[in-house]
């Protein structure tokens, strides 16, 4: 059996997301959960960037459109947070697009909008 890519780092991130969900519950906006996660990342000395901007390459140009990833954690993991009723293929595709634009390999898609925290590991 192969080890999961960035297993320990992803485990830390999901653990902090669970802590935030345990305290705040569901019903807040994505920004509220993002603010709480930013506090946890700082408190736990986890390197992150919030709302990282990624340009989209097309052939030999950079398009004027771009993506903002909610967080880039450990300089390698795209963390996309949601506060919706349930995750759909649209959110998965969005995270895949962020991975492609950032050239990172691992994305974590986390939904705070359900009774218990839901998350998906997404590999590009």
ChimeraX attribute file (.defattr): number of C-alpha atoms within 10 A of each C-alpha:
attribute: neighborCount
match mode: 1-to-1
recipient: residues
	/A:1	3
	/A:2	4
	/A:3	6
	/A:4	9
	/A:5	12
	/A:6	13
	/A:7	9
	/A:8	10
	/A:9	15
	/A:10	20
	/A:11	11
	/A:12	14
	/A:13	20
	/A:14	20
	/A:15	12
	/A:16	18
	/A:17	23
	/A:18	19
	/A:19	16
	/A:20	22
	/A:21	22
	/A:22	14
	/A:23	9
	/A:24	14
	/A:25	17
	/A:26	20
	/A:27	15
	/A:28	13
	/A:29	13
	/A:30	18
	/A:31	13
	/A:32	14
	/A:33	23
	/A:34	20
	/A:35	13
	/A:36	18
	/A:37	20
	/A:38	18
	/A:39	13
	/A:40	17
	/A:41	18
	/A:42	11
	/A:43	9
	/A:44	11
	/A:45	9
	/A:46	14
	/A:47	11
	/A:48	19
	/A:49	16
	/A:50	15
	/A:51	15
	/A:52	15
	/A:53	16
	/A:54	17
	/A:55	15
	/A:56	18
	/A:57	14
	/A:58	8
	/A:59	7
	/A:60	6
	/A:61	8
	/A:62	11
	/A:63	11
	/A:64	8
	/A:65	9
	/A:66	14
	/A:67	16
	/A:68	13
	/A:69	23
	/A:70	20
	/A:71	23
	/A:72	21
	/A:73	20
	/A:74	15
	/A:75	11
	/A:76	17
	/A:77	22
	/A:78	27
	/A:79	25
	/A:80	24
	/A:81	24
	/A:82	23
	/A:83	20
	/A:84	16
	/A:85	13
	/A:86	12
	/A:87	18
	/A:88	9
	/A:89	8
	/A:90	9
	/A:91	17
	/A:92	18
	/A:93	12
	/A:94	15
	/A:95	24
	/A:96	21
	/A:97	16
	/A:98	28
	/A:99	22
	/A:100	15
	/A:101	17
	/A:102	20
	/A:103	12
	/A:104	17
	/A:105	17
	/A:106	20
	/A:107	25
	/A:108	23
	/A:109	22
	/A:110	21
	/A:111	26
	/A:112	28
	/A:113	22
	/A:114	17
	/A:115	13
	/A:116	13
	/A:117	19
	/A:118	18
	/A:119	18
	/A:120	13
	/A:121	14
	/A:122	17
	/A:123	13
	/A:124	13
